[in-house]
Amino acid sequence: MRQNDEVLYLVRACKRAGTVQVLTGHTLSSFLETMELVRNRPKGKVALCHIAPVKGKKGVGLFHCQNLFYGGAFQNRKFGKNYLGGGLFISNKKLKIEWAVDKDAAANDVLIMIEKFLGDIIPQYLELAPVRKSKKYQLIEKILDLKPGANPEALMELSHNALATQLSDLRHMHANPFATTTESKYIAYMDGLSRFIEYGDKRKKMLCKLRKAMVIAYMALERVKGSGTYNKYFYVKYEPLINSKHAQVVLSDPREWSIFKDFIYDAVFFVLQGGELDFPKFRKRMFSYLQFPKSFKERLSLSEF
C-alpha cells in the first residue's frame, strides 16, 4: 500500500489535516468514490481542491468526495483560504488527541491509524479496488539501488519527471522528460458540476443551467485554436446538452478568448466552492462575448472576416 499513489495521497491528506478524523463520515461507497477521484486525476493543470478548507476557523474540511473537486491551480491560488459555505467538515471541538497525526509520522503508522479509524471499510475497499503499484516506484527502486540511503517515502512524493531526473543524474545520463498533456482542464470543471448535480445539491437547478452554458462556451473556445481548449471525450459526455440554436456559436472577438475563458473558469470555481451564482447576470455577460450564426456556412463567413 505504501507503493500506491492514491493511498499515499490519503496519508498526506491526514498529515496535512493533522488528524485521521479528516476521514469522518465515510461509508464504503463514499470512500471508493473519493479514492477513485484521487486515482483518476483529469488531464490539464488541475489540483484537488477542498470546499470546506482543511484548516478552517471552525473545523477541519473532510477528505471526502462531497468536499473535493478538481480546479485550476490559478483559480485555487486566487481564491485562497476563503470559505463560502457548504462542503463537509468536522468541528474543531470534536477533534480527539488519539487520532492526531504528526506531520513527520511514518506512512505505515498513519495507515495503521486509518485502518483502525475506518474499521471494516479498508479490507472491503481492498477487495473491490486492488491496490496497484505506482509506476513511479520502478524508478524509485532503481534510485535506491544507486543510492541505498534514500528515503523511499520522500521519493514517492516527487513527480515522475523529478524522479527521472534524479535517476539520470545518478547515472550521469540525460533525462527524457515525461510527456505532458495537451488537454485543457475544461472537462474537469464539467465533471465536477456533474458530480454535485448527482449528489442532489440544493443548487441543482442552477448547476444544471451553468453546465449547459459551459457547453456553449466550450464550443466557442474550441474554435479559437490559440485558446488550447480541447478535451478528447468532451462531446462523448456532453453532446446531449447541445441546443441546436447554439451549435455554431463563436466568439465575437476571438482575441478575447483568454478574458472569456477566465470569466468562465472563475464562475464555475466559485460555484464549486459553494457560491450562489446570479445566473441571469452571468448568462447576460457570457452572451455579450458571443455570436450565434444560423448555419455552418455563416460561421465560416464570420471566420473569414
Secondary structure as UniProt FT lines:
FT   TURN            2..3
FT   HELIX           5..17
FT   HELIX           20..23
FT   TURN            24..25
FT   HELIX           28..39
FT   STRAND          46..50
FT   TURN            54..55
FT   STRAND          59..61
FT   HELIX           65..67
FT   STRAND          68..72
FT   HELIX           73..79
FT   TURN            80..81
FT   STRAND          89..91
FT   HELIX           92..94
FT   HELIX           97..99
FT   TURN            103..104
FT   HELIX           107..118
FT   TURN            119..120
FT   HELIX           121..128
FT   HELIX           136..146
FT   TURN            148..149
FT   HELIX           152..156
FT   HELIX           160..171
FT   HELIX           186..198
FT   TURN            199..200
FT   TURN            202..203
FT   HELIX           204..222
FT   HELIX           225..227
FT   TURN            232..233
FT   HELIX           234..238
FT   HELIX           239..241
FT   HELIX           244..246
FT   TURN            247..248
FT   STRAND          250..251
FT   HELIX           254..256
FT   HELIX           257..272
FT   TURN            273..274
FT   HELIX           279..288
FT   STRAND          290..291
FT   HELIX           296..304
//
